[in-house]
Structure formats: C-alpha cells, structure tokens
Amino acid sequence: MTKTVKIAIFASGGGSNALEIIHHFSKVPSGEVSLVVSNNKNAGVLQHALNHKIDTYIHTKQEAENGRLLEVLRGKKIDFIVLAGYLKKISSDLIKAYPNRIVNIHPALLPKFGGKGMYGMHVHNAVVQAGESVSGPTIHYVNENYDEGDIIEQFKCKIDASDTAEDVQKKVLALEHKHFAGVIEREINKLYGI
C-alpha cells in the first residue's frame, strides 16, 4: 500500500451517511476518515466522530470564507473531502485547493431538483409534487455552483403513486447508505492509483 488517503467528512446534521462512511473505511486500507467538519455545534455527526475517536472541527461562517478552514484541512493533511448532508456552499479557495477531490451526495437524480435551497425534505417534496416515477441519489464532484459538478454515479428507486415525501426519503437514504462509501473508495483508488 503506497498511501492511505486522509478523508474529511463535512456534515451539518445527524450524520447517518457519515457513519456508514466511517464504518466502511475502518475496514479498507485505502482511506481513513481523519476529520469531521461541521458548521453546526449541535450536529449529531459530531457524536459519531467522538464515538470513533475522529477529530472534529466546528467552523463559523467567517472561518469558512477567510481561509481558516483550508488551514485546518492542510494542517490535518487532508487529501479528499466528502460532503454528507453539509448545508453550506463550499468556498472557492477549497475548490481550488482540492480540484476533483470534493464529492457530494444529492438526494435526487440531478440535474432535476438541484440548486440552492434544494436539500433534504425540500427535494423529496418537490419530487413527489412533480409526480416523478423514479428518484434516487446522485454522487457528484463539487464545483463553484450548487449541484452542478460532474456526475460520478446515480442510483434509482421506483416511486409509487401512493408514496409520500417521507417514503421517498427512506428509499433514497437506503440507496445512499448502500452505495456512497463504495463509490468514494472507488474514486479514491482511481485518483490515487491505489
């Protein structure tokens, strides 16, 4: 093994995807979750990090914009960033410092139902209201615009006419938990020639 890629997970909420990723990379040698970053001091993801002895960093809006967050990532020697329910826009200095090394998961089939304000139940409500017959998560690279980076992979689930937004959320989340960590591992292995 030539390299163990150091991963930072950015999350704003409960962190169920982050927990799946932490568990996945505790069993594979190519990557390790070295840092959990949040903009929310009450985020459940911070407890997951604590339970797994992973360092955390809670940032303010100013720190995300003035270069301090980038300093922290460099100080921890972070190689790759995963957004897992992170509700803030990524600053241009991070995008420049980590070209094609920041991935996000979006709970709909992009390019539909993406953009500013389209996250969580907002997305699932919009999918149901539009009468879509399928939905599912999109894993994509992050660029300067919300949900517009190159798509890596999408996974689909059928939506029944009787499904509520909560039903769609459960179906999509099950696919996120099943696939996100494996796609991250594959992209890391490809990127770093592991």
Secondary structure, 3 states (H helix, E strand, C coil): CCCCEEEEEECCCCCHHHHHHHHHHCCCCCEEEEEEEECCCCCCHHHHHHHCCCEEEECCHHHHHCCHHHHHHHHCCCCEEEECCCCCCCCHHHHHHCCCCEEEEECCCCCCCCCCCCCHHHHHHHHHHCCCCEECCEEEECCCCCCCCCEEEECCEECCCCCCHHHHHHHHHHHHHHHHHHHHHHHHHHHHCC
